[in-house]
Amino acid sequence: MTTTTAFTIAADGSYAARLAGEGDALYAERWTLAGPEAYAVPLPLAQPEEADSEVLPLADGRVLIHRRVAERHAFALLYPTGAETGPSTGELQLGGVEVREGVRVRLLPPCPAGTGAFALAAEDTVTTVWQVTGDPSGPRPVARIPGRCSGGVWLDRAGRLLALDRELEGITKAVAVDLASAGVSPLLQITEDSDDRLLLADPDSGLLLIRSDAPGTARLGWGVLGSSLPVRFPECLARTGEARPFAVQPGQSLMPETCGVALRLPEGDIGLWRPADRQVFRLAAPTGWLGGSGLWSAQGRLHLPYATPEVSCGMVGLDLPVSPPPPVVLESPTPTAPRPVPLQQAPLAGR
């Protein structure tokens, strides 16, 4: 039986990566998505990969792999290379990070800048962001944040502003981390005692997808980075339960209400929604859908990766249906680069 693991798509949609293989014989696999048809290139080494290894595609075609060896976390770059005996895999060791027992280290989502890659090391009282590529001396810490952080969402195209969900004194709030200055500032402050997490963001429009218990129970909501308008919690999203957004349509500058959002529904199906819509369109997921992942085009088409015994590397496209209600008029962010500022309190009438 083929193992299904997390499938990660590069920020520019050029490549993707996952662990593939059967049983204990796992290996990294790179998908090329920029051409007319997707195709996969296996990147096996003499030693199989462990099931808890992580892979991350870079825009230059190399694949970053994160392996845990005892309490050491090692990083390397894998790439296909032609050899006299046939195709093989090259490996460039990048060094590692030593952490204490109980510290969780994981890769952050692909950086929008393309070639850089970062990891998060979370302890109970402090969290460190590590840059694991781009420095000849190996991984280096670029920011230390008081508190235990999770999540990880990029807020700009330059890969400088990173949003993390920070837990302090039993309350979780999303904060923005400036990786150039190591500064930390509030991002979500819906109410003083609510848990406010950022799930997804679109740097072009400023659209933010949020999960918060400010309405009384944990619900999906949306806001706009830099806007004075409060976070909204549509009833149509409340009916999706524990749905999780996994892709947002890019290229909709200053028009967050028109951005398509893809949701992974609890039943395993797909929900398609726009902030301007009053309904979530439900569609069946393709057979063999990988990792609850996907990629929106600027034209509004959602591309979903899948693998089956008959098709080892495939992409299927879905169009966002047209919603009958007209678009609502919303305040848009200024055309300057988005700046992380606290969102105003959400209206809690009827709580």
Disulfide bonds with the S-S distance in Angstrom:
none
